[in-house]
Amino acid sequence: MEKTNLLADPWEVLGVAREAGDEQIRAAYLRKLKQFPPDRNPAEFEQVRDAYELLRDRRQRFRYFLFSTDPLAPLDSVFGSVSSKRNFVGPEPWLEVLKEK
């Protein structure tokens, strides 16, 4: 099994949003490599490398997201502030659909 025992959140380590794509993650990784080269900052480099290894592949990123959350936490805490406000429009649209048949 892969290493998933990071002390810090991999998105925070690389300084990217959770919605970041592959190119943004790679660019952030390259920036962090310049900031923390392995010969000068080995501990920080290792943390950056581990974070990138988790986030570089879309499937692996999703797997980490699924298994790093608390299974007993409420579902809305997993998805953060995603809100889908539904406006009540009444029965008219449904009645129109039924009349079409």
LINZI-V429805 format. One record per residue. N is the residue number from 1. SS is DSSP state (alpha for helix, beta for strand, coil for the rest). Layout:
# LINZI-V429805
n: <N/N>
ss: <SS/SS>
This chain:
# LINZI-V429805
n: <1/2/3/4/5/6/7/8/9/10/11/12/13/14/15/16/17/18/19/20/21/22/23/24/25/26/27/28/29/30/31/32/33/34/35/36/37/38/39/40/41/42/43/44/45/46/47/48/49/50/51/52/53/54/55/56/57/58/59/60/61/62/63/64/65/66/67/68/69/70/71/72/73/74/75/76/77/78/79/80/81/82/83/84/85/86/87/88/89/90/91/92/93/94/95/96/97/98/99/100/101>
ss: <coil/coil/coil/coil/coil/coil/coil/coil/coil/alpha/alpha/alpha/alpha/alpha/coil/coil/coil/coil/coil/coil/coil/alpha/alpha/alpha/alpha/alpha/alpha/alpha/alpha/alpha/alpha/alpha/alpha/alpha/alpha/coil/coil/coil/coil/coil/coil/alpha/alpha/alpha/alpha/alpha/alpha/alpha/alpha/alpha/alpha/alpha/alpha/alpha/alpha/coil/coil/alpha/alpha/alpha/alpha/alpha/alpha/alpha/alpha/alpha/alpha/coil/coil/coil/coil/coil/coil/coil/alpha/alpha/alpha/alpha/coil/coil/coil/coil/coil/coil/coil/coil/coil/coil/coil/coil/coil/alpha/alpha/alpha/alpha/alpha/alpha/alpha/alpha/alpha/coil>
